[in-house]
Amino acid sequence: MPNPSVDIDIDFSNPEILSALWEQCLQRLQEELSTQQFNTWIRPLQIEEKQGSIVLLAPNRFVRDWVHDHYLKLIQKIIMQLLSISIDEHEQSNNLAIIIDIGSKKGAYAQPIQQSHSHTASSQEHSRLPQQSAAPMAYNSAKASQQAFQSNLNMNFTFEKFVEGKSNQLGLAAAKQVAIDPGGLNNPLLIYGGVGLGKTHMMHAVGNAILKNKPSAKVLYLHSERFVAEMVKALQTNRMNDFKHFYRQVDALLIDDIQFFAGKDRSQEEFFHTFNALLEGHQQIILTCDRYPKEISGLEERLKSRFGWGLTVAVEPPELETRVAILMSKAEQSQLVLPYEVAFFIAKRIRSNVRELEGALKRVIANANFTGQDVTMEFVKESLKDLLTLQDKLVTVDNIIKTVADYYKIKVSDLLSQRRSRSVARPRQMAMALSKELTNHSLPEIGDAFGGRDHTTVLHAVRKVKELVETTLDVAEDYKNLIRVLTT
Amino acid sequence: MPKQLTLAGIRLQDNATFENFYAKQNQQVFAFLHDLFLSDENYTYLWGNTGAGCSHLLQASCHNAHDLNKQAMYLPLKEFIHLTPDVFENLEIMDLVAIDDIQCVAGKANWEEALFHLFNRLRANKCYLIIGANTPPNSLNILLPDLLSRLTWGITFKLNGLIDDDKVAALCMRATHRGMHMPEEVANYLLRHYSRTTSHLFTALDKLDLASLAQQRKLTIPFVKQVLS
């Protein structure tokens, strides 16, 4: 790692000095770059000192390479100016070297040193080694401290908080059975069903219950993507034996969304061996999948058949009563007083999955907290009106012209013509006023859209309609109706 | 070199922050994002029509995170669609990730899957996530149901666009932040004669700022005509 090759009196190892330098550099960068460039590429960087050099840490390879290619010279220039070092355009060796690397100052996510590779502002070589995940490898952290086995379980996902209904009864009974007798008859337990129906909650609940019964048990939850990522990392670093050993010593392995193994042959191969070893050792396996495993294309037949060796249970979308019960339970957890008929109203409108139901309730809670109002039916209708109506229709001038012509039963060509009779002029004025109200076009642009009229004509129409809406009942009614038709 | 460029150092910064956001129509979402890091809810979805202020609020949230000594990254996806989703790797080390224009990657299988995995990693690491879009989640045409259901999981806010009176007020406020005085009649003139989208109006303001500094002129209607013609 190159040291700065110029004499600098500043001690970069003093974090306060370094941080003050970086703050000043950020201010200058904010002036030089667009807000977007700054927020995207500069803000995520962190600065630190390593062996006397300034090191910029980027979250991943992509950001590191981008900053290296586009901004590192500028950063170097600014820092040298701030340090009053003269810049030698021709001799890079006389310039201050700033290294850009992948990582974070947060200890837990520190990049293993032997895997890091750096770029400096003075070096042009650009190695393209595969990206290393900054997250610690499960098997690494566990090895470092046998005591602190990280289960990754969400403590909130328990059986007590799981709302039972017809749609999930069978799965729940099987899951509870597994919690009592892990590694027993129901091994593996495979829970499948659509998204947002509680598969992951059920899986965590088993893990939490196993831990409750036997606190020393090694229960490990991870998403299939993490399993794949860790295996790739182990392969790259020649640590497959550690990887295998780690996964084969757990008491219960919980893998979420196994459909994402599809097409990843090497991961499937490794998972197959892990699966067999665990099954032979009477260690529990729990898997979730978004569909019946036999329907997953890109998954090896031998895996599909093994997944069915234990118990496979389906989770169905919750019926209305269960949705209401879920809302009441979530509201209670959030200390919100939710009247039953209001829960019923939300549950009737949002049918697809529990996540969406929760999202709606969160919005109601946020509104209640913001306004301090009680949660009544009217309040909920108002809070959720944006969620419950589909996307606002895109209102264009053309659409307004067509709608207004239809409404007044005249032809679009008449509306755009030079005719000035009242039967055409009034609807034309109405359409112009609506265009001003409902679109972002300027008055000249609106004039153009109406057969090349002057912007003063549009302005006159806008004023005229405003006046008529205030004084004439019929026109007010027409205006209101047209707004409704165009925006709902 | 154009003379304006030499003036960059004395212009007042007017980057997207909470201070220069005109929040009249969007008080609740403004208050929520302002205190985002006090909230138990880690995921927020904002949507609104162009010019409603989505990008501004996402960037202001990143700015605010930095002031609170937290790491944040703003990802405008419309700038990335021709690249690969590698930019999502390891972002769970951030305290806040703000992803803008998610509609740009809807229907692109590789992006959708990468976003799904990022969502899971951010959630597992309790990182805050704000997503900005031009439609509600259910209208995005997302193909991966696993991703779509997650997108509906958080608090969803619709951003209300500004009416013309608000745009005048917002223009005058942003001008003040830049150290300029914009008379209301000048703001009204801008709205009447140029595109009324907020992004166009603020771009015009940017031009006027540079020109008024360079020419040492106040903002008057004749000056606006001269600069923007």
Chai-1 contact restraints between the chains, C-beta under 6 A:
chainA,res_idxA,chainB,res_idxB,connection_type,confidence,min_distance_angstrom,max_distance_angstrom,comment,restraint_id
A,E31,B,A8,contact,1.0,0.0,6.0,A-B,restraint_1
A,T35,B,N15,contact,1.0,0.0,6.0,A-B,restraint_2
A,T35,B,A16,contact,1.0,0.0,6.0,A-B,restraint_3
A,T35,B,Q59,contact,1.0,0.0,6.0,A-B,restraint_4
A,Q36,B,P76,contact,1.0,0.0,6.0,A-B,restraint_5
A,N39,B,Q59,contact,1.0,0.0,6.0,A-B,restraint_6
A,N39,B,C62,contact,1.0,0.0,6.0,A-B,restraint_7
A,N39,B,Y74,contact,1.0,0.0,6.0,A-B,restraint_8
A,T40,B,Y74,contact,1.0,0.0,6.0,A-B,restraint_9
A,R43,B,C62,contact,1.0,0.0,6.0,A-B,restraint_10
A,R43,B,A72,contact,1.0,0.0,6.0,A-B,restraint_11
A,P44,B,M73,contact,1.0,0.0,6.0,A-B,restraint_12
A,P59,B,N90,contact,1.0,0.0,6.0,A-B,restraint_13
A,P59,B,L91,contact,1.0,0.0,6.0,A-B,restraint_14
A,P59,B,I93,contact,1.0,0.0,6.0,A-B,restraint_15
A,N60,B,E89,contact,1.0,0.0,6.0,A-B,restraint_16
A,N60,B,N90,contact,1.0,0.0,6.0,A-B,restraint_17
A,F62,B,D86,contact,1.0,0.0,6.0,A-B,restraint_18
A,F62,B,V87,contact,1.0,0.0,6.0,A-B,restraint_19
A,S104,B,I93,contact,1.0,0.0,6.0,A-B,restraint_20
A,Y109,B,I93,contact,1.0,0.0,6.0,A-B,restraint_21
A,Q131,B,E89,contact,1.0,0.0,6.0,A-B,restraint_22
A,A134,B,N90,contact,1.0,0.0,6.0,A-B,restraint_23
A,A134,B,I93,contact,1.0,0.0,6.0,A-B,restraint_24
A,V195,B,P145,contact,1.0,0.0,6.0,A-B,restraint_25
A,V195,B,D146,contact,1.0,0.0,6.0,A-B,restraint_26
A,V195,B,S149,contact,1.0,0.0,6.0,A-B,restraint_27
A,G196,B,S149,contact,1.0,0.0,6.0,A-B,restraint_28
A,H223,B,N120,contact,1.0,0.0,6.0,A-B,restraint_29
A,E225,B,H117,contact,1.0,0.0,6.0,A-B,restraint_30
A,N353,B,S149,contact,1.0,0.0,6.0,A-B,restraint_31
A,R355,B,S149,contact,1.0,0.0,6.0,A-B,restraint_32
A,R355,B,T152,contact,1.0,0.0,6.0,A-B,restraint_33
A,R355,B,W153,contact,1.0,0.0,6.0,A-B,restraint_34
A,E356,B,T152,contact,1.0,0.0,6.0,A-B,restraint_35
A,G359,B,T152,contact,1.0,0.0,6.0,A-B,restraint_36
A,G359,B,W153,contact,1.0,0.0,6.0,A-B,restraint_37
A,G359,B,G154,contact,1.0,0.0,6.0,A-B,restraint_38
A,K362,B,I155,contact,1.0,0.0,6.0,A-B,restraint_39
A,R363,B,I155,contact,1.0,0.0,6.0,A-B,restraint_40
A,A366,B,I155,contact,1.0,0.0,6.0,A-B,restraint_41
A,F370,B,Q28,contact,1.0,0.0,6.0,A-B,restraint_42
A,D386,B,K158,contact,1.0,0.0,6.0,A-B,restraint_43
A,L390,B,S139,contact,1.0,0.0,6.0,A-B,restraint_44
A,Q391,B,T135,contact,1.0,0.0,6.0,A-B,restraint_45
A,Q391,B,S139,contact,1.0,0.0,6.0,A-B,restraint_46
A,N440,B,R196,contact,1.0,0.0,6.0,A-B,restraint_47
A,N440,B,T197,contact,1.0,0.0,6.0,A-B,restraint_48
A,S442,B,Y194,contact,1.0,0.0,6.0,A-B,restraint_49
A,S442,B,S195,contact,1.0,0.0,6.0,A-B,restraint_50
A,S442,B,R196,contact,1.0,0.0,6.0,A-B,restraint_51
A,L443,B,R192,contact,1.0,0.0,6.0,A-B,restraint_52
